[in-house]
């Protein structure tokens, strides 16, 4: 009887992204093959790619425990199909694979093991095809009426301009495509398709009191064109509000970069930027991919930021540490990082906000090198939950002003 190869869950079989640069070409292609075999095997079986580094060969896999130990070939085949189907539909594994593929595509140009442009393009093509298969299946579900409802939300905040004689406040208006209705709020990777309470509260506070957030021209160390980066921008509300308000505060040349990780979130983010700033010359605001766990400082993130901002982005205990170390690479020596964590007293994310203080008080890692400045919480402030803003599990927000110390 032929020994059958079995697929491992991507979360336990794919190489860590941080080690991609140390892998061989065969190891990289084998990792892609595992995802191809799991999520879209038929497409690649029919591809007939003749190249010697084709992904049409069987991958090296081990017994994952997803199948039974049946001895008869027929039983093995049936059990294999059932277990692979279960693995293919595992939401966690699918989300993990999306993150891995997105980061792989972003870093492909830096992988020296892919020695030629042809090999690199081939690998990126395969990775993109697997990602595309995720969204093709999603679109199919939408055609059958299974889609999560999305809709347009209009926001308007009154901007207070310090030392202005203007009697009527300037209205900062933003329109967003928002996936709040029916979206799975427990997926920490695609929550950016929703405008969460913290982003709305912070946007309002920034407009009500720009000086509170040091959004004044003389607060940016005499920089004529301050650079602000939002981490985990989601729908882009905070970034778009900043882009609208900064010209009114005497900073028409300010640059705002809204970053996120999840491909669907980035696509929606770019669409929201285009909808609010149809003419690029209106304001220098753009979206960019950023992986907190392994940040790339390629343009437009190659220049340190005067300010970082992040609202309601901590959904796992490692997120605060990733944010800390990522901010250390992005923030200027005299820059400020505004991090707002949502306080949830019950449910899956209860207590997660407390990990922020723990991460920034720790001394280990890149921020804890002896005799060197490290990022530290300089001020912590509790913000009240606004009426009719945010979800029922939100009891308030903690706003941290973080800087080098």
N, C-alpha and C positions, 0 to 999 in steps of 0.2 A: 504493500500500500504506500502511496506517495505521501510524504510528509508535507503538510500544508503550512504555509507561512501565515502568521496572524498579526493583525495590526495592533499596535500599542496606542493608547490615548496620546494625542499630541502633547499634552501638558507634561507627560513623563518621558517622551521619546525625542522631542525636538531639542536640538542643542541650544543652550542659553544664547540669547542675542549678543551678549557681551563677549562671547567667545567666537563669534562668526569669523572674525579676522584671522583666527588661528586654525581654522579648519581647512581641509584639503578640498579640491574641486569635487571629488567623489562624495565626500561627506555632505557638502552643501546640496548637491544634486540628489543624494539619497534622502535628505530631509524633505526636499520638495516632493520627491516621489511618494513619500509616505502620505503627504497631504493630498496628492493627486489620486492615489489609490483609494483613499478614504472618501473624499468628497466628490470627485468626478471621474471615476475609473473608466467609464464607457467612453468619454470624450478622448481620453488619452490612448485607450486601446485602439480606437479607430483613426488616430492621428497618423499612424504609419510613418513617423519621423525617422528618416534613415540615418541620422547622424550617430556617430559612435558614442556620443555622450547623451543619447536619447533617454528619456525617462520611461520608456516602454518596458524596460526589464523589471522583473519582480524585485521588490525591496527586501532588505534584510530586516525582518521583524521577529519578535519573540512572542511567546505565549503571554497574553495580557491578563488572563483570567476572565476575559469577556466571553469565552466559549467553554463548552463542556469538554470532558476528556473522552468523548465517544470514540470507540475503536473502529466502527464501520464507516467507510467513506461517505455513504449517503447521509448518515447522521451528522458527520463532521461538516459536510457541505451545508446542511440545513441549519445547524447551530452556528456556523460561521456567518451565514447570511443574516440570521437574526441578531447576532451580537454586533456585527458591523453596522447594521441598520440602527441599533440602539446607540452605538458610539457616534454614528454620523449625526444623529438627532440630539445628542447631548449638548445642551445650551452652553454649559461651561467650556467644554472642549472646543466648540465652534467659536466662541468668543476668544478663547486663548489663541486659536489658529488665526483669527482675523488680526489680532494684535501682532502676532509673530510675522505674518505675511506682510503687513503694512510696514513694519520696521525693516524687514528684509529688503523690500523694494526701495525704501529710502536710503539704505546703506549699500546697495549693490555696487555703486561706482567705487566704493572704497575697498571692495573685496579683491585682494591681489591674487587669490587662488583662481579667480575667473580671468584667465590671462588675456583673452581676446574679447573684442567688442561683440563678436558673434556669440560666444559662450555666455557673456553677461546678458545680452539681449534675450537669449534663449531662456535663461534662468528667470529673468524678470517677466518674460511672456508667460511662463508656466505659473509663476506666483500670481500674476494678475488674473490668469484664467481661473484659478481656484477662487480668488476673491470675487471675481465676476459671477461665478456659479452661486455664491452665497446670495448675491443681490438678484440674480435671475430667479432663484426659488422664492425670494421675498416678493418680487414683482408678480410672480405667478399667484401667490397667495392673495395679493391685493386685487388681482383680476377676479378672484373668486369671492371677493367681499370680505376677506379676512384681514385687511390692512388695519393698522392702528391709525386712528383719525388724526390728521394734522390740520391746522388752521392758522389763520393770520391773527396776530395780536398787535394791537396798537398801544404804545406807551407814550406818555407825555409828562415831562418833569419841568418844573419851573426853576430856571437857573438864576441864582443870585450872583450878580457881578459886583464884587467889592469896589467901594469908592465910586460907584456909578450913580449918576443923577437920574437914570432912567426909571420912570415911575412904574412902567408895566414890565414885569419879569419876562425874560426871554424863554420861550417854550422850546425845550429840547424834545423833538418828536422822533420816535423810532418805530418802524414796522418790522415785525419778525414772523417768519414761518416757524411755528412752534408745534412740536409733537406731544404736547402735554396730555391731550385726551387719550386715554387708553394705553399709553405707553408703559412698558414694564419698568417701573421705578426701582426695581431691585437689581438691575444690571448695571454694575459700576462703570461699564465702558460706553454705553450709549445713552447715559442720562443727559448728555450734552444736547440731545434733541429737545430738551425741555428748558423753559426759563424758570429757574428755581427761585424760591422766595428771597434767598440771600442776595442774588444778583439784582433783584428789584429794589430791595431795601438799600443796598449800597449805591446803586445808581441814583436813587432819590437823595440820599445823604450827600453824595458828591455834588449834586446840583444845588442843594440847599446851602451847603457850606464848603466851597472849593478849598478855602484856606485850611480847613480841618484836615484835609488830605494833602496839604502842601501842593495844591494844584495852581500855584502862582508862578509867574515867570521868574521872580527872584528866588524861588525855592529850588531851582534846578542848577545851582552852582554856575550861574551865568551862561548856561547852555542855550544858545539861540533856538535850537530845534531839539527839544527834549524827546527822548525815546521811551515809550511805555510798552511793556510786554504783558499781556494777560495770559496766565497759565490756566488751562482747562476752560477755555472761553465758552464752550458750548454753543448756544445760539448766537453769542456775540453781543449780548445786550450791553454789558459794561464797556466793552471796547467801542461799540458804536456810539454810546453816550459820550465817552471821552472824545471821540473824533468829532462829535458835533459841538461840544462845549469848549474845547481848547482854543479854537480860533476866537471865540468871544472873550477869552481871558488873555488875549494878546499873544497867543502862540499858534499862528497860522501854519508854521512850518513843523509842528510837532508830528512825530511818526508813531502810529499805534500798530502793534503787531498782535493779532489774536491767534493764539496757538491751541491746538488740541491734538488728540491722538487717533481717535476712532475715525475710519474713513467716511462713514455715513455722516458723522457729526461735522467733519471738515467740509464735506460737500454742501451741507445745509448752511454752514457758517459762511462759505464763499458766496452762496446764493443770497444770504441776508446782507452781506456787505455790498454786493452788486445792486440789490434792491434799494438800499438806503443811500448809496453813493454811485449812481449810474455813470457819472462822469469821473474818471480816475483823478483828474486834477482838482476835484473838489476837496479832497483830503487824502493824506498819505496814510491809508489804513489797509492792511492786508491780512490774510490768513496764512498760517504756516504749520506744518507738522512738527510736533515736539513729543519725544518720549522722555518723560522725567527720569526713568530708570537708567537711561543711557543717552543723555542729550547730545545732539550734534550741533556744533556751532557754525554750521554752514549758513550762508546768507539766507534769510535776512537776520539771522540770530548771531552774526559774527561780530556785532558791535555791542558792548555792554549797555545795559539799560539804566536809565535814570530812575525808573520806577517799575516794580512788578506788582501785579494785582491778581488775586485768585479768590473766587467766592464759591463756597460749597463744593469743594473738589476732593475732600477727604472721605473716602468710602471704604478704605481698608487700612489696616494698621501700618502697612509699609508705605502708604501714600505720603504721610507727613515727612518721613525720612527722605523719600525720593524728591519731594518738593524742596526740602532743605538743601540737599546736595545739588539739585538742579539750579536753584536760585543762587547758590554760591558761584556758579559758573556764568551766570547771566547778569548779575547785579554789579553796578559800579561801586567803587569804595565808599562813596558818600550817598549811594542810592538808598531807597526805602522800598520795603516789600510789605504791601497790605494783604494780609491773609485772613479771610473770614471763614470760620468753620460753623456749620449749622449744629446746634445742640439738639440732640434727639435723646429723650429719656427712656424710650421704649423701642422694642423692635430690634431688627437685625443690626442697625447702626447705632444702637445705644452706647454711649461712652466713646465713640470714635473721635469726637472733637477733642477729647483729652489727650489724644496721641500727639497733637500739635505741640503742646507745652513740653511733653516728654522728649520729642525729637529735637527741639531747639535748645533744650537744657542739657542734652547729652554732649559729651566731650569727645566721643570716639569718632572715627571716620575722617573725612577730608576737612571737616570743620574743626576738628579737635587737635590739630597739630600744635605742639607746644610753641608758645611765644608768637603765634600767628593769630591775626584777627579771625573771628568766626561769627557767623550769623547768630543773632540773639534776639529774643523778644524784648523790645524796649518798652512796650506799653500794651496792656490788654484791656479791652473794654467790652462790656456786655451790651448787646443791642436787643431791643425788644422786638418781638414778632408783631408785625403790623396786621391790623384787622383785614381779613379777606385776602391776605398775601401769604403765599406759601402753602405747604401741605399740612394736614392734620398732625403728622408726627413731629413737626418742628415746634420746639418750645422757645426758641430764641436763637441768638447768634453770638459768637465770640469773635471780635475783631482784634487782630494782632498787628501792631506796628513793629516790623522787624528790620534790623539794620546791622551793620558791622560793629563789633565791639571786641 
